[in-house]
């Protein structure tokens, strides 16, 4: 099916398509990182945050006791402050071209976990998510181009 776009609207249409791809990529990357995060208390998984033009320094609160029941949870047992109280500078669905988005975890043990210091997640799991998302962006960009 052919799409009809007025010449004056081409720039706006293209920008909307790319921002939609950006939005989907940011949220999907965040989801995959959280899903693959090793979990003992849930604090590490819950401490992933998205930054827009900055990284911030969110901490998910005090460490909870290790409990195997927490391994399947997305957040730690005691719910920390809501996102706005935490100072997170990112609001989903308002991603714009020209901004830089980072997904990061500022806990002191984040880097060792990313390097494989857990039996639940092999070394390089964060890099693997990054490579998967690069391929995902390329695939979806090709779909956008093919649709016209």
C-alpha positions as CSV (number, residue, x, y, z in Angstrom):
1,X,0.0,0.0,0.0
2,X,1.4,3.4,-1.0
3,X,1.5,6.1,1.6
4,X,0.7,9.7,0.6
5,X,2.7,12.4,2.3
6,X,2.7,16.0,1.4
7,X,6.1,17.3,0.5
8,X,6.0,19.9,3.3
9,X,5.3,17.0,5.8
10,X,8.1,14.7,4.8
11,X,10.6,16.0,7.3
12,X,8.1,15.7,10.2
13,X,7.0,12.2,9.1
14,X,10.6,11.0,9.0
15,X,11.4,12.5,12.4
16,X,8.3,10.8,13.9
17,X,9.4,7.4,12.5
18,X,12.9,7.7,13.8
19,X,11.7,9.0,17.2
20,X,9.4,6.0,17.4
21,X,12.3,3.7,16.7
22,X,14.4,5.6,19.3
23,X,11.6,5.2,21.9
24,X,11.2,1.5,21.3
25,X,15.0,0.9,21.4
26,X,15.4,2.8,24.8
27,X,12.5,0.9,26.4
28,X,13.4,-2.5,25.0
29,X,17.1,-2.1,26.0
30,X,16.0,-1.2,29.6
31,X,13.7,-4.3,29.6
32,X,16.3,-6.7,28.4
33,X,18.9,-5.4,30.9
34,X,16.5,-5.8,33.8
35,X,15.3,-9.2,32.6
36,X,18.9,-10.6,32.4
37,X,20.2,-9.0,35.6
38,X,21.3,-11.5,38.2
39,X,19.0,-11.3,41.2
40,X,19.7,-12.0,44.9
41,X,17.7,-9.4,46.6
42,X,16.4,-7.5,43.5
43,X,18.2,-4.3,44.4
44,X,20.5,-4.5,41.3
45,X,17.7,-5.2,38.9
46,X,15.7,-2.3,40.3
47,X,18.6,0.1,40.1
48,X,18.8,0.3,36.3
49,X,17.8,3.7,35.2
50,X,17.5,5.7,32.0
51,X,19.1,9.0,31.7
52,X,18.4,11.7,29.2
53,X,21.5,13.8,28.5
54,X,22.9,12.7,31.9
55,X,23.4,9.6,34.0
56,X,22.4,10.5,37.5
57,X,23.2,8.4,40.6
58,X,20.1,6.6,41.8
59,X,20.5,4.0,44.5
60,X,17.6,1.5,45.1
61,X,17.9,1.9,48.9
62,X,19.4,-0.3,51.6
63,X,20.4,-3.8,50.8
64,X,17.8,-6.4,51.6
65,X,18.6,-9.8,53.1
66,X,19.4,-12.4,50.6
67,X,16.3,-14.5,49.9
68,X,15.8,-17.0,47.1
69,X,12.1,-15.9,46.9
70,X,13.3,-12.6,45.5
71,X,15.1,-14.0,42.5
72,X,11.9,-13.8,40.3
73,X,10.9,-10.3,41.4
74,X,11.6,-7.2,39.4
75,X,12.0,-4.9,42.4
76,X,13.4,-5.4,45.9
77,X,11.0,-6.4,48.7
78,X,10.7,-2.9,50.2
79,X,9.6,-0.4,47.6
80,X,11.9,2.7,47.4
81,X,10.7,6.2,46.6
82,X,8.8,6.8,43.4
83,X,10.8,7.8,40.3
84,X,10.3,11.6,40.6
85,X,11.4,11.6,44.2
86,X,14.6,9.8,43.1
87,X,15.6,12.6,40.8
88,X,15.5,10.6,37.6
89,X,15.4,13.0,34.7
90,X,13.7,10.8,32.1
91,X,10.1,10.5,31.2
92,X,9.2,7.6,28.8
93,X,7.4,8.5,25.5
94,X,9.1,11.8,25.1
95,X,12.3,10.6,23.4
96,X,13.6,13.2,21.0
97,X,16.3,13.2,18.4
98,X,19.4,15.1,19.5
99,X,19.2,13.8,23.1
100,X,21.5,11.2,24.4
101,X,20.0,8.3,26.3
102,X,21.9,6.1,28.7
103,X,20.8,3.1,30.6
104,X,23.0,2.6,33.7
105,X,23.3,1.1,37.1
106,X,25.2,3.1,39.6
107,X,25.5,0.5,42.4
108,X,29.1,-0.2,43.3
109,X,28.8,-3.8,42.4
110,X,27.2,-3.2,39.0
111,X,30.5,-3.5,37.0
112,X,31.6,-6.8,38.6
113,X,28.2,-8.3,37.9
114,X,28.4,-7.1,34.3
115,X,31.8,-8.8,34.1
116,X,30.4,-12.1,35.2
117,X,30.9,-12.2,38.9
118,X,27.6,-14.1,39.3
119,X,26.6,-17.6,38.4
120,X,23.3,-16.2,37.1
121,X,24.8,-14.1,34.4
122,X,27.9,-14.8,32.3
123,X,30.6,-12.3,31.6
124,X,29.7,-9.9,28.8
125,X,25.9,-10.2,29.2
126,X,25.5,-6.3,29.1
127,X,27.6,-6.2,25.9
128,X,25.5,-9.0,24.4
129,X,22.3,-6.9,25.1
130,X,24.0,-3.9,23.4
131,X,24.9,-6.0,20.3
132,X,21.3,-7.4,20.1
133,X,19.9,-4.0,20.3
134,X,22.2,-2.7,17.5
135,X,21.0,-5.5,15.3
136,X,17.4,-4.8,16.3
137,X,17.7,-1.1,15.4
138,X,19.2,-2.0,12.0
139,X,16.4,-4.5,11.3
140,X,13.7,-2.0,12.3
141,X,15.3,0.8,10.3
142,X,15.3,-1.3,7.2
143,X,11.6,-2.0,7.8
144,X,10.9,1.8,8.1
145,X,12.8,2.4,4.9
146,X,10.9,-0.4,3.1
147,X,7.5,1.0,4.2
148,X,8.5,4.4,2.8
